[in-house]
Amino acid sequence: MTTALPALLLAASTAVANANTAAVVDARFQDGRDALASNPARGAAPGGWHVLKKSGNEAGQPEGFCSWLWNIGAFSGGNDTYKGQPPPPNCIGGVDAPLTEDALAAVSNTLVNARANGAILIIRFGYTSGAETGTEPTDFNMLVNHIRQLGPILGAFPDVVLAVECGMTGPWGEMHSNGYREPHHIRAIGDAWLETLARETALLVRYPKWVLDYAEKDVDDFLRDVESGAYYKTQPAQRRIGLFNDGYLGTDADYGTWRRGERWMDRDQGVRYLEARRNVPYGGELAH
């Protein structure tokens, strides 16, 4: 979104612990944009983008409950798989490359600092922090490799990382307007995160479509299985998948979050899904 208020997490039933506080789940919620001291996983989660370079990176100092977004465009050569548009040269490094040890150390040390500060984070990675398209690596396997480099680092901090927004593709890492949106792409990206993150960490995707594509189910069958609990017996990892809605109030459908279709959810279906998914957080941005 080009204009948005700080990220807001509306509900988180998962217990969260930091270095100084025992796990707390406080069902009380008072409206407002301030984080609740009694529950570090609810309320406003302000944050911003941080650029990871090939060298010379410094660790961040997250505090409180916040969103921490990393731009890793320096490690992508870009591609023209989205509507044949050429990749923007000013947003990418010019060649697909693994993340450097320097960059990975900056991520790890940022999480070390977050733990020391008692912070709780929602994390996202993307190849651009703006509206540009075509910034993902030409080689899709390199994108998956980046996740496999990052996931174990994030996975070592389950007390700090409440959720990872799946990200990686599209403008602002919001998973739209890119060439890697087919079900096999979504499954590969989701599997790479779920296999490397801690089991306590939720994985949030931008649209209900990505949830359904990962499940390889149409909406009616999926909702019946989720509400009955049957689906989790065949695919336990699905318990950890949720939504981040970066289009609150932008339109009557939250900028395309809710749509009717076999592999989509309209708003009423989305409410059913969220009511059945009390074990993962749900939030996003208020767009206007």
Secondary structure in CASP SS format (residue, H / E / C, confidence):
PFRMAT SS
TARGET T0000
AUTHOR 0000-0000-0000
METHOD secondary structure of the structure
MODEL  1
M C 1.00
T C 1.00
T C 1.00
A E 1.00
L C 1.00
P C 1.00
A E 1.00
L E 1.00
L E 1.00
L E 1.00
A E 1.00
A C 1.00
S C 1.00
T C 1.00
A C 1.00
V E 1.00
A C 1.00
N C 1.00
A C 1.00
N C 1.00
T C 1.00
A C 1.00
A C 1.00
V E 1.00
V C 1.00
D C 1.00
A C 1.00
R C 1.00
F C 1.00
Q C 1.00
D C 1.00
G C 1.00
R C 1.00
D C 1.00
A C 1.00
L E 1.00
A C 1.00
S C 1.00
N E 1.00
P C 1.00
A C 1.00
R C 1.00
G E 1.00
A E 1.00
A E 1.00
P C 1.00
G E 1.00
G E 1.00
W E 1.00
H E 1.00
V E 1.00
L C 1.00
K C 1.00
K C 1.00
S C 1.00
G C 1.00
N C 1.00
E C 1.00
A C 1.00
G C 1.00
Q C 1.00
P C 1.00
E C 1.00
G C 1.00
F E 1.00
C E 1.00
S E 1.00
W E 1.00
L E 1.00
W E 1.00
N E 1.00
I C 1.00
G H 1.00
A H 1.00
F H 1.00
S C 1.00
G C 1.00
G C 1.00
N C 1.00
D C 1.00
T C 1.00
Y C 1.00
K C 1.00
G C 1.00
Q C 1.00
P C 1.00
P C 1.00
P C 1.00
P C 1.00
N C 1.00
C C 1.00
I C 1.00
G C 1.00
G C 1.00
V C 1.00
D C 1.00
A C 1.00
P C 1.00
L C 1.00
T C 1.00
E H 1.00
D H 1.00
A H 1.00
L H 1.00
A H 1.00
A H 1.00
V H 1.00
S H 1.00
N H 1.00
T H 1.00
L H 1.00
V H 1.00
N H 1.00
A H 1.00
R H 1.00
A H 1.00
N H 1.00
G C 1.00
A C 1.00
I E 1.00
L E 1.00
I E 1.00
I E 1.00
R E 1.00
F E 1.00
G E 1.00
Y C 1.00
T C 1.00
S C 1.00
G C 1.00
A C 1.00
E C 1.00
T C 1.00
G C 1.00
T C 1.00
E C 1.00
P C 1.00
T C 1.00
D C 1.00
F H 1.00
N H 1.00
M H 1.00
L H 1.00
V H 1.00
N H 1.00
H H 1.00
I H 1.00
R H 1.00
Q H 1.00
L H 1.00
G H 1.00
P H 1.00
I H 1.00
L H 1.00
G H 1.00
A C 1.00
F C 1.00
P C 1.00
D C 1.00
V C 1.00
V E 1.00
L E 1.00
A E 1.00
V E 1.00
E E 1.00
C E 1.00
G E 1.00
M E 1.00
T C 1.00
G C 1.00
P H 1.00
W H 1.00
G H 1.00
E C 1.00
M C 1.00
H C 1.00
S C 1.00
N C 1.00
G C 1.00
Y C 1.00
R C 1.00
E C 1.00
P H 1.00
H H 1.00
H H 1.00
I H 1.00
R H 1.00
A H 1.00
I H 1.00
G H 1.00
D H 1.00
A H 1.00
W H 1.00
L H 1.00
E H 1.00
T H 1.00
L C 1.00
A C 1.00
R C 1.00
E C 1.00
T C 1.00
A E 1.00
L E 1.00
L E 1.00
V E 1.00
R C 1.00
Y C 1.00
P H 1.00
K H 1.00
W H 1.00
V H 1.00
L H 1.00
D H 1.00
Y H 1.00
A H 1.00
E C 1.00
K C 1.00
D C 1.00
V H 1.00
D H 1.00
D H 1.00
F H 1.00
L H 1.00
R H 1.00
D H 1.00
V H 1.00
E H 1.00
S H 1.00
G C 1.00
A H 1.00
Y H 1.00
Y H 1.00
K H 1.00
T H 1.00
Q C 1.00
P H 1.00
A H 1.00
Q H 1.00
R H 1.00
R H 1.00
I E 1.00
G E 1.00
L E 1.00
F E 1.00
N E 1.00
D E 1.00
G E 1.00
Y E 1.00
L C 1.00
G C 1.00
T C 1.00
D C 1.00
A C 1.00
D C 1.00
Y C 1.00
G C 1.00
T C 1.00
W C 1.00
R C 1.00
R C 1.00
G C 1.00
E C 1.00
R C 1.00
W C 1.00
M C 1.00
D C 1.00
R H 1.00
D H 1.00
Q H 1.00
G H 1.00
V H 1.00
R H 1.00
Y H 1.00
L H 1.00
E H 1.00
A C 1.00
R C 1.00
R C 1.00
N C 1.00
V C 1.00
P C 1.00
Y E 1.00
G E 1.00
G E 1.00
E E 1.00
L E 1.00
A E 1.00
H C 1.00
END
